[in-house]
Amino acid sequence: MARSFSRPNRLHVISELNVTPMLDLCFVLLIIFMIATPVLEQTTAVNLPRAEKGAGKSPDTKVQYRFVSIARDGSYAIGNRTVTLAQLEAEFASIAILPEAEQPVVRIRADSTLTYQKVIDVMSTAKAKGLIKVGLDTEIR
């Protein structure tokens, strides 16, 4: 009795999903969100004062920043978290105990309609706590 061997059906389609383009897309989106996240810290709505051309520089990505916002009503915020003056002082004290090379730069974002005294109060508090890396944010005219 002769045995016949049948050949496999060549019409059988192997359905494989190629995930390489999907992984590439995921990595690109991850990189975009990693770059955009530091910008999202500036969520407090502040109408910054205007400065001459070239005065406003974008933040250096190698340096850490701590954004302190002073809103139109005089309320304080660190990043997007509203704080009191006492909490702001405590935050400045916690930054000041870090070694100078590891201290973030404190950037003050004050509304242009505020009295100058509010900005000076925050700067004075930062100086009293021992901070030396303090800057003011403005918009370019």
Protein Blocks (a to p, Z undefined) as FASTA:
>chain_A
ZZddddddfkbccddddfklmmmmmmmmmmmmmmmmmmmmmmcccddddddehkaccddf
kbccddddddfkopacehjaccdfklmmmmmmmmmmpcfklpccddddddfkbcfklmmm
mmmmmmmnopabdcdddddZZ
